[in-house]
């Protein structure tokens, strides 16, 4: 099979890839989206059954299409989000090729651009956009040995309470995924233990406005990328149950047992740091700080928003706060499964160009990599706090498409005519 030439190869057809396609199309740039599975596949098969969006429908969408059949305030189920992505791809006539895995990207020796090796043959491209997002490889700490016989799954493999063996469940990680899964298991009648580390905990809504609205008017979505490590602060927020604030004290009052950060495993026992109280206190402080900022904004702008004193009421400290549990014998407590809600790592092993740092992480500024012609899209904090949201990735995609169009302008410059021809494609040496 002969190599096919295309100006831009976009790797991945999730929300990042679809957004990228729209903006490339607006510039008239020839491109193709290569997707190893289906459009937005992760929303269908790498999430639990009851998952809904963490933001309301008016907020978590692209500008050019609303969610059909869902109110503006609804938290849209995962299948409907995948359907939405497919509908958007059709609307913009995105050139998606599904079932094609990108195996390797290298520089085109002796010519311009890159060689993109795939399961469907070779593509020659001037530009490559890695739009695979941050959720590539589930991280399961090598803590509990397989020989223990304990069922261990990552949150990406969890589906529903009924798919787990009978018994109590240990959930490690209390971000959005861990908190939602733990609450669902508790509501199903399971005994649940939840390991809580450091986290931010915003209110779901306050004084009649969703927290997404508050972060918008307070300018927090546009916060620039923080220092190394800070971009991965866990956020405990949920759209489940029609959207309500994640409150770990409420969880404990309802029967959930909370423990601190999971440290180690030995002889059937998990050990935990004595940091539960400090982690909860820091999350509470984060919560209250946003309420204070919201109140100040309302007063400063003379807004007639309803008072909400209940938002500042605190559940009493549970027994697991007063007497922290520092170790658990899993068998003695009847724990039959451990769910690791411990995030994901990135895998760009296929991207064999000078676009990664020594740890294999993207080396970039606002998605523009250290390898000219290679770009990243869909990363947390790529340009701002809102980058990982559907609407945020849309804006990041526009910026990258603009940069590709600028490169076209430079390459199309003809000194004999003194013109810039932005729509022309750079020829690739064969």
Helices and strands as residue ranges (DSSP letters): E 4-11, H 15-26, E 31-35, H 41-45, H 78-91, E 96-98, E 102-107, E 114-118, E 121-130, E 137-138, G 146-148, E 151-154, G 155-157, G 161-163, E 168-172, H 176-187, E 192-195, E 205-206, E 209-210, H 211-217, G 230-232, H 248-253, E 257-259, E 262-266, E 269-272, H 276-301, G 309-312, H 319-322, E 327-329, E 335-340, E 344-345, E 364-365, E 368-369, E 374-376, G 385-388, H 390-411
